[in-house]
Each structure stands twice: as C-alpha cells, then as structure tokens.
Amino acid sequence: MNVFKVGVSWGSFKSLIISPDLGDNEDKLTIEHISPGLIRIAVGLENAKDSTLFQRYWKFQLDLPSLQ
C-alpha cells in the first residue's frame, strides 16, 4: 500500500482504499446489498515518483501468458 491511503473519497486527487464494513453496521450493509468483504478503491492522480510502481504492474500484466 505504498500508493493507496485508507480513507473516504470526496473528489480528492489521491488514491484511496476503504471497506464499508465497520464491524457494527451489518444491518445497513444487508439493507444496501453490500457484501461484507467489499473493498472500494478510488484511483486518483499520483505523484510522478510513484510511476515506477505502475510501470512494474503493467510490465507484469504484459508478461502474463495469454489465456486464449
């Protein structure tokens, strides 16, 4: 989690990650049809220094064997 911060996104430019499961809101999750293990990821604009992380990720994706 070098790039993502934990928090709620209100239109920020930062990448954030959060789970709506707070441990005491199971009733609300059920009413809203939200799975307990759901993780919400908001991808924002990152610092240029973080681009090496993304480059490694895309290289890994390109190196994967094709499933076709």
C-alpha positions in Angstrom: 0.0 0.0 0.0 2.7 2.5 -1.0 0.3 4.4 -3.3 -3.1 4.0 -1.6 -4.2 5.7 1.6 -7.1 4.5 3.8 -10.0 6.9 3.7 -13.2 8.2 2.1 -13.0 10.0 -1.3 -14.8 13.3 -1.6 -13.4 14.1 -5.0 -9.8 14.1 -4.0 -6.9 13.6 -6.4 -5.4 10.9 -4.1 -5.8 7.2 -4.5 -7.8 5.8 -1.5 -9.0 2.4 -0.3 -11.7 1.7 2.2 -14.1 -1.1 3.3 -17.7 -0.1 4.2 -17.7 -3.0 6.8 -17.0 -1.2 10.0 -17.9 -4.2 12.2 -21.0 -2.7 13.7 -23.1 -1.9 10.6 -24.1 -5.4 9.3 -27.8 -4.5 9.2 -27.2 -1.5 7.0 -24.9 -3.5 4.7 -27.6 -6.1 4.3 -30.3 -3.5 3.5 -28.0 -1.8 1.0 -27.0 -5.2 -0.5 -23.3 -4.6 0.2 -21.1 -7.7 0.6 -19.2 -7.7 3.9 -15.8 -8.2 2.2 -16.2 -5.3 -0.3 -13.3 -3.0 -0.7 -13.8 0.3 -2.5 -10.8 1.7 -4.5 -10.7 5.3 -5.7 -7.8 5.8 -8.1 -6.5 9.4 -8.3 -3.7 11.3 -9.8 -0.4 10.2 -8.3 3.0 11.7 -7.8 5.4 11.2 -10.7 7.7 9.3 -8.3 5.0 6.6 -8.0 5.0 5.9 -11.7 7.7 3.2 -11.3 5.2 1.2 -9.3 2.6 1.4 -12.1 5.2 0.6 -14.7 6.1 -2.6 -12.8 2.5 -3.5 -12.6 1.8 -3.0 -16.3 5.0 -4.9 -17.2 3.8 -7.8 -15.0 0.4 -7.8 -16.8 2.1 -7.8 -20.2 4.4 -10.7 -19.2 1.4 -12.9 -18.2 0.8 -15.8 -20.6 -2.4 -15.4 -22.7 -5.4 -17.4 -21.6 -6.8 -17.7 -25.1 
